[in-house]
Amino acid sequence: MSDWQRPSTSDPSGECLEVRFVDGVVEIRESDGSGVVVRTTPEKWEAFLLGVQAGEFDHFVADV
C-alpha cells in the first residue's frame, strides 16, 4: 500500500488533503479526519485536477 501524499507547500502541522494510489484506485482524505476516505478512479482524479488548473472551481474560494 502506498503512503499518503501531502502537497509540497503544506505546513507539516496544518490541515490539508492527502492522496494515495492503491490497487488502481485514488484515495483522498483530510489530514485531520483520516477516518473518512473518498475513493475515485484515476481518470476522474485527472479530470478534477485539470479542472482545478483551469480555474473551474475558483468561484468556491473567497477573494483574498
PELIN-V840358 format. One record per pair of residues at least 4 apart in sequence whose C-alpha atoms are under 8 Angstrom apart, sorted by sequence separation. I is the first residue (numbers start at 1). J is the second residue. D is the distance in Angstrom with one decimal. If there is no record, write none. Layout:
I/J/D + I/J/D
//
This chain:
6/10/6.9 + 10/14/6.8 + 11/15/7.8 + 21/25/5.7 + 22/26/6.4 + 29/33/7.2 + 30/34/5.8 + 40/44/6.5 + 41/45/6.2 + 42/46/6.1 + 43/47/6.3 + 44/48/6.1 + 45/49/6.3 + 46/50/6.2 + 47/51/6.2 + 48/52/6.3 + 49/53/6.2 + 50/54/6.1 + 51/55/6.3 + 52/56/5.8 + 57/61/7.6 + 10/15/8.0 + 21/26/4.7 + 22/27/7.3 + 29/34/5.8 + 40/45/6.7 + 51/56/5.2 + 52/57/6.0 + 10/16/7.0 + 20/26/5.9 + 21/27/6.2 + 29/35/7.9 + 30/36/7.7 + 51/57/7.1 + 52/58/7.7 + 19/26/7.0 + 20/27/5.3 + 29/36/6.2 + 19/27/5.6 + 20/28/6.7 + 29/37/4.9 + 7/16/7.8 + 19/28/4.6 + 28/37/5.6 + 29/38/6.4 + 6/16/7.2 + 7/17/7.8 + 18/28/5.7 + 19/29/6.7 + 27/37/6.3 + 28/38/5.1 + 6/17/6.7 + 7/18/7.5 + 17/28/6.8 + 18/29/5.4 + 27/38/5.6 + 28/39/6.4 + 6/18/4.9 + 17/29/5.7 + 18/30/6.1 + 27/39/4.6 + 5/18/5.3 + 6/19/6.8 + 17/30/4.6 + 18/31/6.1 + 26/39/5.6 + 27/40/6.6 + 4/18/5.7 + 5/19/5.2 + 16/30/5.8 + 17/31/5.9 + 25/39/6.6 + 26/40/5.3 + 4/19/5.4 + 5/20/6.0 + 15/30/7.1 + 16/31/5.5 + 25/40/6.0 + 26/41/5.8 + 4/20/4.9 + 15/31/5.6 + 16/32/7.7 + 25/41/5.3 + 26/42/5.9 + 3/20/6.2 + 15/32/6.0 + 24/41/7.3 + 25/42/6.4 + 2/20/6.3 + 24/42/7.2 + 2/21/6.4 + 26/45/7.2 + 2/22/6.4 + 1/22/6.0
//
